[in-house]
Amino acid sequence: MKKIIDTCGEPGLILLVPSGVFYTNQAGGIACDHPEAEGVFMPWPFSPNYISDIEDHLASWYGGLDDKKSEEINGLLPSEVKVDKDMLDDSMEAWVYVTMPERENNKHWSAWSGFDAPLKAIMVWENSD
């Protein structure tokens, strides 16, 4: 039986690592999608302001990001986190693929250990529907 945990809109990162556990979150604005990904959930380790600013930019955003929107989001994120350009089509409101490319000079890497860089993750928060 597949093990699935709903993040219930809790702001955080789904670290994309083999775990045997899948996470889901309501996403995609009014589309109310429920994408899933295998990994480990970590509560949002950065200032809550990052999430509220991103929520404002992606409210009701459905289906994929374009380069312009991803750069806007990158401008709102802490410098250690970047939108994963390879996953733009799979990103949407409340479900954005990101990477944390470097361990060196990344003060937030101290929140987790034993993971290789670049660390891939999905940034989740409460969907706006």
N, C-alpha and C positions, 0 to 999 in steps of 0.2 A: 504494500500500500504506500502510495506517495505521501510523504510528509510535507504539509504546506502550512505556513504561518502567515496570517494577514497582519501587516504592519499597522493597520487601522489608522493610517494617516500620520503616524508618529514620524517626525522628521529624522532622517538618518541616512545611512549608507548601507546598501547591500553589497558587501565585499564579495566579488565573484570568484569564489574558491570552492573546490569540491567539498561538500559537507554532508550530502545525503538529505539536506533539508532545502525546501523551496520556499521562497517568500513571494508574496503578492501584495499589491496595494491598488486601491481604486485609482485609476489614472485616466488621462485623456479628456478632462473637462466633462462636458455633458454626454460624451460617448460612454462614460462609466466603464471603461475597459478594466480588466483584471489580469494584467500581464504577470508572468511568473519568472523567477530566476533562482538558480541554485546558488547558495552562498551562506554568508554569516551576516546577521544584521548588527549594525553598530549605531547607537543613537548619535545624532548629529554632533560632531565634536567641535564645531566652530560656533561663532557668535550666531544667535538666533536671527539677527538682522539679515544675514545672507539669505536665509530661507524666505523671509517676508518680502525682500526685494525681488527675488526670483519668482515668487508667487504672483506678484503684481505684473511681471513681464509675461508670464505664461498662463494667466487665468483663462480657462476655457480653451487652451491651445490643444488641438487634436492632431495627431498623425505627423510625426517627423518634424525635425528642425531643419532650417536652411542655414547656410553659412553665416548670413547676417544675424539671425536670431541667436545662433550659437556664440558668436563673438560678443553680442550684448550680454549673454549669460556669463561668459568668461570674464567680462568686465565687472560683474557683480560678485564673482566667487573669490575666495581667498586665493592668492597667487599659487598655492600648492596644488590646486585642483583645476582641471581643465575639462571642458566638454569633449567627449570622445568623438572625434570627427568621423571615425569609421562606423559609428552607430547612430548617426543623425536620423536615419529613416525609422529607427526603432524607438527613438525618444519622443516624449510627449509631456504634457503637463503632469506633474507629480511622479514622473518616471524618466529621469534623464541620465543617460550613460556618461560616466566621467572617468578620468584617469588621474592618478596621483603619480606623476612621472618620475620624481626623484626623491630619494631618501635624504641625500645631502642637502643641508640648509632648509629642511622641511620640518618646522617645529611640531607639526601635527603627527608626524610619524611616530612620535613617542607614545601616542595613544594606542598603538598596536605594534606588535613585534613578530618576527618570524615570517613575514610576508615579503615576497620579492617585488622589486620595482621593475616596470611600472605596475602599480596596483590598479586593477580595473574594478569599477563599482557602479552601482546605480544609486543616484540621489533620489530619495523619495520624501514626500510630504503630503499633507492633506489635500485631496482633490477639491476643486472649487465648485463642483456641481451643486 
